[in-house]
Amino acid sequence: MNNTSSPSRALVLGGGGSSGNAWVLGVVAGLSAAGLDVTMADVIIGTSSGSTTAVQLARIDPLELYAATIAPLPASAGDRRGGSGSTRPVVNHLERTAAIIADSSDPADLRRRLGASSLELAAADPQWQPRWRHIVAGRLPDPRWPERPVQITAVEARTGDGVVFDRDSGVELVDAVAASTSSGPAYRIGDAWYVDGGYRSNAENADLAAGYDRVLVLSPYGGRTRTPAEWHLDVGTQIEALRAAGSRAELIGPPAEHDELFGVRGMYPALRRPAAEAGHAQGLALAPTLADFWR
């Protein structure tokens, strides 16, 4: 724990698809507009779509990102399932992973089963990887790792081990984000294959912020988990552990009235604007309360 007068701070950005990315950008922009810049954290930890968000916020002013997010979509974009990089319907992916979760005996078994399934999908579509890398690269403001400390999560598909990439890991930024967001086929880096970082523990991986004095978790899923409660992978359990170890930790998720913007519909580009606007309003409202906590 930091013993200096300035507390150490971690910003944790959870996954949640295209609308989840937009909501987080909106929250951070709302906080910034109210005078609270949470992007100047000692580390930004990103998982799945949160890894894209982490890199964007480490490079570009959140108000600029917000303006771009709420800008009108091209006429052809409104009906597409943005960001999937695949022609497979999103519901099929959710059904596939739901079946794997139901058949798994514990978190390690889940990661192994998920990895095996993702490797099969990758083998069935060899052209998926270059397509996905191209899509991910187009979302990043710069292909180089930012100077600000950013950590990006993934899961090694063959072993089920959690992995954290950073600028010292020897992995290119585009590949790290592509691996963290690979919720379908596995993504290859060198001799290893990776799947979505949200399966390391949950969509947030807040446990990686252990040791920081202040931990702010932005979770598009509001801390919910698709795994059995007895596995204790939910972010609420992670928040409790952080607090028990001496951290001050806060979890922010979207209000329940905005649930329709996330989940199965979370890849629709048309939902990005309302998700960002909801997040922006939330950030503005939360700024006075969070200012004391963060500073």
C-alpha positions as CSV (number, residue, x, y, z in Angstrom):
1,M,0.0,0.0,0.0
2,N,1.2,3.5,-0.8
3,N,2.3,5.3,2.4
4,T,2.9,8.7,0.8
5,S,0.4,11.6,1.1
6,S,-0.8,10.9,-2.4
7,P,-2.9,7.7,-2.6
8,S,-2.2,5.2,-5.4
9,R,-5.2,4.8,-7.7
10,A,-6.4,2.1,-10.1
11,L,-9.1,2.5,-12.7
12,V,-10.7,-0.8,-13.6
13,L,-12.8,-1.0,-16.9
14,G,-15.0,-4.0,-17.4
15,G,-16.2,-5.5,-20.6
16,G,-19.6,-5.1,-22.1
17,G,-19.4,-5.0,-25.9
18,S,-19.8,-2.0,-28.1
19,S,-22.5,-0.3,-25.9
20,G,-20.4,-1.1,-22.8
21,N,-17.4,0.7,-24.3
22,A,-19.7,3.7,-25.1
23,W,-21.2,3.7,-21.6
24,V,-17.7,3.7,-19.9
25,L,-16.6,6.5,-22.2
26,G,-19.7,8.5,-21.2
27,V,-19.2,8.0,-17.5
28,V,-15.5,9.1,-17.7
29,A,-16.4,12.1,-19.9
30,G,-19.2,13.1,-17.4
31,L,-16.8,12.9,-14.5
32,S,-14.2,14.9,-16.5
33,A,-16.8,17.6,-17.5
34,A,-17.5,18.0,-13.8
35,G,-13.9,18.4,-13.0
36,L,-12.8,14.9,-12.0
37,D,-10.2,13.3,-14.3
38,V,-10.0,9.6,-13.4
39,T,-7.8,8.8,-16.4
40,M,-4.8,10.0,-14.5
41,A,-4.8,6.8,-12.4
42,D,-1.6,5.0,-11.6
43,V,-2.9,2.1,-13.7
44,I,-5.8,1.5,-16.0
45,I,-6.9,-2.2,-16.1
46,G,-9.0,-3.2,-19.1
47,T,-10.9,-6.4,-19.8
48,S,-12.5,-7.4,-23.1
49,S,-14.2,-4.2,-24.5
50,G,-12.7,-2.5,-21.5
51,S,-9.2,-3.1,-22.9
52,T,-10.2,-1.0,-26.0
53,T,-11.6,1.7,-23.7
54,A,-8.5,1.7,-21.5
55,V,-6.2,2.3,-24.5
56,Q,-8.5,5.0,-25.9
57,L,-8.7,6.9,-22.5
58,A,-4.9,6.6,-22.1
59,R,-4.4,8.4,-25.5
60,I,-7.4,10.8,-26.0
61,D,-9.2,13.3,-23.9
62,P,-12.5,11.7,-22.7
63,L,-14.6,14.7,-23.8
64,E,-13.3,14.2,-27.3
65,L,-14.0,10.5,-27.2
66,Y,-17.5,11.2,-26.0
67,A,-18.2,13.7,-28.7
68,A,-17.1,11.1,-31.3
69,T,-19.3,8.4,-29.7
70,I,-22.5,10.4,-29.8
71,A,-21.9,11.7,-33.3
72,P,-24.5,10.4,-35.9
73,L,-23.8,7.0,-37.4
74,P,-23.4,6.5,-41.1
75,A,-26.7,5.4,-42.6
76,S,-25.4,1.9,-43.2
77,A,-24.1,1.3,-39.7
78,G,-27.3,1.5,-37.6
79,D,-28.5,-2.0,-38.2
80,R,-25.1,-3.9,-38.1
81,R,-23.9,-5.9,-35.1
82,G,-20.8,-3.8,-34.7
83,G,-17.5,-5.1,-33.4
84,S,-18.2,-8.8,-33.6
85,G,-15.8,-9.4,-36.5
86,S,-17.9,-12.4,-37.4
87,T,-21.0,-13.3,-39.4
88,R,-22.1,-15.6,-36.6
89,P,-25.2,-14.3,-34.8
90,V,-24.4,-12.9,-31.4
91,V,-27.1,-15.1,-29.7
92,N,-25.2,-18.2,-30.9
93,H,-22.1,-17.1,-29.0
94,L,-24.1,-16.5,-25.8
95,E,-25.8,-19.9,-26.1
96,R,-22.4,-21.6,-26.7
97,T,-20.8,-20.0,-23.7
98,A,-23.9,-20.5,-21.5
99,A,-23.8,-24.3,-22.3
100,I,-20.1,-24.4,-21.5
101,I,-20.7,-22.6,-18.2
102,A,-23.5,-25.0,-17.3
103,D,-21.3,-28.1,-18.1
104,S,-18.3,-26.8,-16.1
105,S,-17.5,-28.0,-12.6
106,D,-15.4,-25.0,-11.5
107,P,-13.7,-21.9,-12.9
108,A,-10.6,-23.8,-14.1
109,D,-12.8,-26.4,-15.9
110,L,-14.7,-23.5,-17.5
111,R,-11.6,-21.9,-18.8
112,R,-10.3,-25.2,-20.2
113,R,-13.6,-26.0,-21.9
114,L,-14.0,-22.5,-23.2
115,G,-10.4,-22.6,-24.6
116,A,-11.0,-25.9,-26.4
117,S,-14.2,-24.6,-28.0
118,S,-12.5,-21.4,-29.0
119,L,-9.6,-23.3,-30.6
120,E,-12.1,-25.3,-32.6
121,L,-13.8,-22.1,-33.9
122,A,-10.4,-20.7,-34.8
123,A,-9.5,-23.8,-36.8
124,A,-12.8,-23.7,-38.7
125,D,-12.2,-20.1,-39.8
126,P,-8.4,-19.4,-40.5
127,Q,-9.2,-16.0,-41.9
128,W,-10.9,-14.8,-38.8
129,Q,-7.7,-13.7,-37.1
130,P,-6.5,-11.2,-39.7
131,R,-10.0,-9.8,-40.0
132,W,-10.3,-9.4,-36.3
133,R,-6.9,-7.8,-35.9
134,H,-7.8,-5.3,-38.6
135,I,-11.0,-4.4,-36.8
136,V,-9.3,-4.0,-33.5
137,A,-6.5,-1.9,-35.0
138,G,-9.1,0.5,-36.4
139,R,-10.5,1.1,-32.9
140,L,-7.2,2.1,-31.3
141,P,-5.9,5.7,-31.6
142,D,-2.3,4.5,-31.9
143,P,-0.8,1.0,-32.4
144,R,1.9,1.7,-29.8
145,W,1.5,1.1,-26.1
146,P,0.7,4.4,-24.3
147,E,3.1,5.9,-21.8
148,R,0.5,5.7,-19.0
149,P,0.4,2.3,-17.3
150,V,-2.2,0.1,-18.9
151,Q,-2.9,-3.6,-18.2
152,I,-4.9,-5.8,-20.5
153,T,-6.3,-9.2,-19.5
154,A,-6.7,-12.4,-21.5
155,V,-6.9,-16.2,-20.9
156,E,-4.5,-18.7,-22.4
157,A,-6.8,-21.0,-24.4
158,R,-4.8,-24.3,-24.0
159,T,-4.0,-24.0,-20.3
160,G,-6.9,-21.8,-19.0
161,D,-4.3,-19.6,-17.2
162,G,-5.1,-15.9,-16.8
163,V,-2.6,-13.5,-18.5
164,V,-2.0,-9.8,-18.1
165,F,-0.3,-7.9,-21.0
166,D,1.4,-4.5,-20.6
167,R,4.0,-2.5,-22.4
168,D,6.8,-4.7,-21.0
169,S,5.2,-8.0,-22.0
170,G,6.7,-8.1,-25.4
171,V,3.3,-8.3,-27.1
172,E,2.1,-5.6,-29.5
173,L,-0.8,-3.5,-28.3
174,V,-3.1,-4.5,-31.1
175,D,-2.5,-8.2,-30.4
176,A,-3.1,-7.7,-26.7
177,V,-6.4,-6.0,-27.2
178,A,-7.4,-8.5,-29.9
179,A,-6.7,-11.3,-27.5
180,S,-8.6,-9.7,-24.7
181,T,-11.7,-9.1,-26.9
182,S,-11.7,-12.6,-28.5
183,S,-15.0,-13.9,-27.2
184,G,-15.5,-16.3,-30.1
185,P,-12.5,-18.0,-31.8
186,A,-9.2,-18.0,-30.0
187,Y,-6.6,-15.4,-31.0
188,R,-3.0,-16.4,-31.7
189,I,0.1,-14.6,-30.5
190,G,3.3,-16.4,-31.3
191,D,2.8,-20.0,-30.3
192,A,0.0,-19.3,-27.8
193,W,-3.7,-18.9,-28.2
194,Y,-5.9,-16.6,-26.2
195,V,-9.6,-15.9,-25.4
196,D,-11.5,-13.1,-23.8
197,G,-10.1,-11.7,-20.6
198,G,-13.5,-11.7,-19.0
199,Y,-13.1,-15.4,-18.4
200,R,-10.1,-14.9,-16.2
201,S,-12.3,-14.2,-13.2
202,N,-15.2,-12.0,-14.4
203,A,-15.8,-9.1,-16.8
204,E,-13.9,-6.7,-14.6
205,N,-10.9,-8.6,-13.0
206,A,-10.9,-6.1,-10.2
207,D,-8.6,-8.4,-8.2
208,L,-5.7,-7.1,-10.3
209,A,-6.0,-3.7,-8.5
210,A,-4.9,-5.3,-5.1
211,G,-2.5,-3.0,-3.3
212,Y,-3.9,0.3,-4.6
213,D,-5.3,2.8,-2.1
214,R,-8.2,3.8,-4.3
215,V,-9.9,1.5,-6.8
216,L,-12.7,2.7,-9.1
217,V,-14.5,-0.1,-11.1
218,L,-16.7,0.8,-14.0
219,S,-18.7,-2.2,-15.0
220,P,-21.2,-2.1,-17.9
221,Y,-22.8,-5.3,-16.5
222,G,-23.1,-3.7,-13.1
223,G,-21.1,-6.4,-11.4
224,R,-23.3,-9.3,-12.6
225,T,-21.8,-12.6,-13.4
226,R,-22.9,-15.5,-15.6
227,T,-21.1,-18.1,-13.5
228,P,-22.6,-19.9,-10.4
229,A,-22.7,-17.8,-7.3
230,E,-20.7,-20.4,-5.3
231,W,-17.7,-19.8,-7.6
232,H,-17.4,-16.3,-6.1
233,L,-16.1,-14.8,-9.4
234,D,-18.4,-11.8,-9.2
235,V,-16.9,-8.4,-8.9
236,G,-18.8,-7.8,-5.6
237,T,-16.6,-10.5,-4.0
238,Q,-13.5,-8.9,-5.5
239,I,-14.5,-5.5,-4.1
240,E,-15.0,-7.0,-0.7
241,A,-11.5,-8.6,-0.8
242,L,-10.0,-5.3,-1.9
243,R,-11.7,-3.4,1.0
244,A,-10.6,-6.1,3.5
245,A,-7.0,-5.6,2.4
246,G,-7.2,-1.9,3.0
247,S,-8.2,-0.4,-0.3
248,R,-11.1,2.0,-0.8
249,A,-13.0,0.5,-3.7
250,E,-16.1,1.7,-5.5
251,L,-18.2,-0.1,-8.1
252,I,-20.2,1.8,-10.7
253,G,-22.7,0.2,-13.1
254,P,-25.5,1.5,-15.3
255,P,-28.9,2.1,-13.7
256,A,-31.4,-0.8,-14.1
257,E,-33.5,1.2,-16.5
258,H,-30.8,1.0,-19.1
259,D,-30.4,-2.8,-19.0
260,E,-31.8,-3.0,-22.6
261,L,-28.6,-1.3,-23.9
262,F,-26.3,-4.1,-22.8
263,G,-26.1,-7.9,-22.9
264,V,-27.3,-9.6,-26.1
265,R,-27.9,-6.3,-27.8
266,G,-24.6,-4.8,-26.7
267,M,-23.0,-5.1,-30.1
268,Y,-25.5,-2.9,-32.0
269,P,-23.8,0.4,-33.0
270,A,-27.2,2.2,-32.8
271,L,-27.1,1.7,-29.0
272,R,-23.8,3.4,-28.6
273,R,-25.2,6.9,-28.5
274,P,-27.9,6.2,-25.8
275,A,-25.4,4.2,-23.8
276,A,-22.8,7.0,-23.9
277,E,-25.4,9.6,-23.0
278,A,-26.7,7.5,-20.1
279,G,-23.1,7.2,-18.9
280,H,-22.4,10.9,-19.3
281,A,-25.4,11.8,-17.2
282,Q,-24.4,9.3,-14.6
283,G,-20.8,10.7,-14.5
284,L,-22.0,14.2,-14.0
285,A,-24.3,13.1,-11.1
286,L,-21.6,11.0,-9.4
287,A,-18.7,13.4,-9.7
288,P,-19.3,15.3,-6.4
289,T,-19.5,12.0,-4.5
290,L,-16.6,10.4,-6.2
291,A,-14.3,13.4,-5.9
292,D,-13.7,12.9,-2.2
293,F,-13.1,9.2,-2.7
294,W,-10.7,9.6,-5.7
295,R,-8.7,12.5,-4.5
